[in-house]
Amino acid sequence: MKPLSVTLPAIGLRVMWTYIATGLAIFLLMLLVGISMRGSQAGWWTIEPGTFYSLLSLHGIGMLTAMVVAGLGTLWYLVSRETGLDARVAYLAYAFFVAGVACVIVSIVPGHYGALWSMLYPLPFTGTYWPTWATGAWLVGTALVMLGFMIWCGQILGALLARYGGLGGVLAVDYVLHNRAFAKLDHEPPPPQIFAAAITAIDGLIAGTAGLTVGVALIVRWLDPTVAIDPLWAKNLTYLFGHTFANLTMYMAVAGIYVGLPICTRRAYHTSVPLVLAWWGTLLFVIIAYFHHLYMDFVQAESLKLVGELASFLAAIPVVVITVYGAVLLVHRSGMRWTLGSMFLFTGLIGWVVGGAAAVLDSTIPFNVDLHNTLWVPAHFHTYLLEGVVLFTLGWVFVNLEQRAGASSGALIRWLAGLGVFGGGALFVLGFYIAGAAGVPRRYAVEPPPGPYLAGIATVGAILVLVGLLVVAYEALRLARLPRSEVAP
Amino acid sequence: MSSGAVFGVFIVIAVIAIVVIVFLGNYRLRDTLPQASVTARGYVIRRYWLGLTLVVAIAAFITTLSYLPYSQPRIQARHYFVVARQFSFGLPKVVPLGTPIVFDVTSADVNHGFGIYTPSGNVFAQVQAMPDYVNHLQVVFTVAGHYSVRCLEYCGIAHAAMQGGFEVR
């Protein structure tokens, strides 16, 4: 099946770089915020609790928005290579993101909002230490981010439905169920990265609807304090949105593996029946795994907790059996050269598996009793995001820069960047893991022992990450300034 | 399994994952093979890998069914009403050792976490304290001593200072 129409590559690339540059810039700023908080928990300096929780609110929504924006940019470009996309819609979504971030910053900097990004009703209304208008600015800001996300999802899903002849075509139903007839007709299923885009769009629309529903309810409550909301209903919708929004960042970034690693290895990553089945599973499991956030709400039906646990277990199988396994096969004995691009893409697989393993352990009901809302939780998602999503994003950026310049980085730069980002990152998350296993609660401005000692180790790790990223940024700028080359590096 | 043992399991999984992925990525990397021959062998191994992961996932799921901490409270158990509010807990001073008891946990304002820590500082049990709902946490204390209680759900500016405790004897 030939593309109906394809967006000009230059336009697709412009959209992609706008999104990625914005995402990585926000990421770097939020890293500084994170270091300031971890250093404060270590006792290196003092941030009073009100400011700490305002910074934590900013850090949470900022990091996720950064990763989402970078991932959406990559996917938009990859989808635009398959079918026509109107760049104005991408910039409209981008404008919503920017407006949302601006509202969030206003709520934090002058407003001192501090109910965190995934606040549970009756927060952010009861016992607050910030003015009411800051709550409104936060709610409107996060709603704008959600709307931007849903505009992107709507555009991508609409374009894919048109390109592949409906949902069955996008999800390659005939390819799986009638494989021989499909092949005889000379039809081709969508390439792997299209599944990443489609599942992001479908699950994103479901999660965004949940998030906007609770968001609108909270805005109504903000306007009319007599309105009452059911706390369990709000908690379910908050986690349905929050878990899915965070989890999808990985499935967005994995498109870099599908397209980037084949460039590095000079091999092909084809769509196969197991890959499609894996994405079908992911489509479902990502949405229903959120019930594991409500294990400790005993009033919630027990069956839903079991659904959450089973979905959490099963969600790991497509990752380790299909995507990571397939990526390792792609590299195995391929003759691939280690460049910053290939190194980041490959090491990101490790972060994904390790962070995922920690998540699966936490979602195991008997273990969750000990780990729920301890520092084990930020341990797993920082592994997943910093050592997975960020590395995939950087890998994709460098594969593009190296290909464009026909050059790559020297061994010293690779070692410095690798040791800083991966080694420093490992030290950083280890502080969280040990503290979590010791029962240190998460979201404490001042932690009980051994929290402060481990926060010190983690802060050293985070500073190493920052140093590594500065090397990476220098190298990215150097490669970007080289003249365009037609020769592969 | 204690959280220390879970940490041990995690480290073992992490080390195995790192070693296997790094090894397979680097092993004879320059001694290239056609992609078709790599995938032909790789897809055979993948069938076993899929079978193993499915068996582990389903076995783990079935095993955990016998460890659900949400069973209905025993009628004969003694009940203690716990009310959490920004930023304190309404708790009993003493609870009995060696007999089933039920904490009936709720909140007077926002969501809190009712986290019980053993005298040695490990998490013993926990449940959410929610406004408009009562969660029933059934436990049996087998070690006497002072148990501290910490809030395990973010609840506001003094969240980290929201503590309490009781004696078990």
Interface residues (C-beta under 8 A of the other chain):
Chain A: P49 G50 Y53 G114 A115 L116 M119 L120 Y121 P122 L123 T126 G127 T128 Y129 D230 P231 L232 K235 R267 A268 P274 M296 D297 F298 V299 E302 K305 L306 E309 L310 F313 L314 A316 I317 V320 V321 V324 Y325 V328 L329 L330 V331 H332 R333 S334 G335 M336 F346 L349 I350 V353 V354 A357 A358 L361 T364 I365 P366 F367 V369 D370 L371 H372 N373 T374 W376 Y433 I434 G436 A437 A438 G439 P441 R443 Y444 A445 V446 E447 P448
Chain B: M1 S2 S3 G4 V6 F7 V9 F10 I13 A14 A17 I18 I21 V22 L24 G25 Y27 R28 L29 R30 D31 T32 L33 Q35 V38 T39 G42 R46 W49 L50 T53 L54 A57 I58 A60 F61 T64 L65 Y67 L68 P69 Y70 Q86 D109 V110 N111 G113 G115 Y117 G121 N122 V123 A125 Q126 V127 Q128 M130 P131 D132 Y133 V134 N135 H136 L137 R150 C151 L152 E153 Y154 C155 G156 I157 A158 H159 A160 A161
